[in-house]
Amino acid sequence: MDTAPFLQIHCQNTQNVSGVGYVVHPSVVHLVDSYEIPSPCLAKFRLQPRLRKKISIINWYSPTGVANESELDAFHNELGKVMQNEKSSYKLVVGDLNTRMGTMDEKHYRIGKFGLGDRNEGGECLAALLSTACLFHENAFFVKKENRRWT
């Protein structure tokens, strides 16, 4: 049995509020190539599996509805830069979106047809970001039972 400790990667926030991070299982700690936490709401780390292509995991926590427009714009600009500048073969972008994506439309085909609700302003911004970064919103591509759905 592996008794090595988990690797914890997190923001050094002294107020113990907000912030994103990772807890990495001991069996994959040796695969961690690098990590960076540019802000309390945004973190990324890269895995380098032996003889395989790099995998980047970008974790983010979007500002809530009480944030003003300039804070939201600054956050989305920072997220866009991180996603564009991250050079790896595989990118996983995960986190708390604080938004409603809705379902696919003709303009945003990168969003599946099984999303929930109507797209709000934050969803429009995220849809544009997905399109720019050539990513897909995978949560809406699959049918789920009613009790397994979230927005």
C-alpha positions, 0 to 999 in steps of 0.5 A, spaced: 500 500 500 502 506 498 503 511 504 506 517 500 502 523 502 497 527 497 500 533 494 496 539 495 497 545 490 493 551 493 492 558 493 496 561 499 490 565 501 490 568 508 483 569 509 481 562 508 476 564 503 475 563 495 481 560 492 482 553 487 487 548 488 488 540 487 489 534 491 494 530 487 493 522 489 500 519 491 500 514 485 501 520 480 505 525 484 511 523 480 507 525 473 506 533 475 510 537 471 509 544 473 503 548 476 501 555 477 496 559 481 496 566 477 490 568 482 485 565 487 480 564 482 485 560 477 490 555 477 493 550 472 497 544 473 501 540 467 502 532 468 507 529 463 505 521 463 512 517 461 512 517 453 506 520 452 503 527 451 502 533 456 495 534 460 494 540 462 488 541 467 486 548 468 481 549 474 477 556 475 472 559 480 468 564 476 466 570 480 459 570 482 453 574 480 455 580 485 461 581 482 461 588 477 462 587 470 470 590 470 471 584 475 468 579 470 471 582 464 478 581 468 477 574 470 475 572 463 481 575 460 485 572 464 482 565 463 482 566 456 490 568 456 491 562 460 487 557 456 491 560 450 498 560 452 497 553 455 501 548 450 499 541 451 496 536 447 490 535 452 487 541 456 481 539 461 478 546 463 474 545 470 471 549 475 465 552 478 462 557 472 457 560 476 453 561 469 448 557 465 450 555 458 443 553 456 443 548 450 446 548 443 444 553 438 447 555 430 452 560 433 455 556 438 456 548 436 461 547 441 455 546 446 451 540 447 444 539 446 442 537 453 444 543 457 439 546 462 435 552 462 436 559 458 443 561 457 445 568 461 450 573 460 455 569 463 454 563 459 454 567 452 461 570 455 463 562 456 460 560 449 465 565 446 471 563 450 470 556 448 469 558 441 475 562 441 479 556 445 477 551 440 474 547 446 467 543 447 462 544 453 462 536 454 457 536 460 451 538 455 453 533 450 450 527 454 443 525 456 443 525 464 437 522 469 434 528 472 437 527 479 444 527 475 443 534 472 446 541 474 448 547 470 
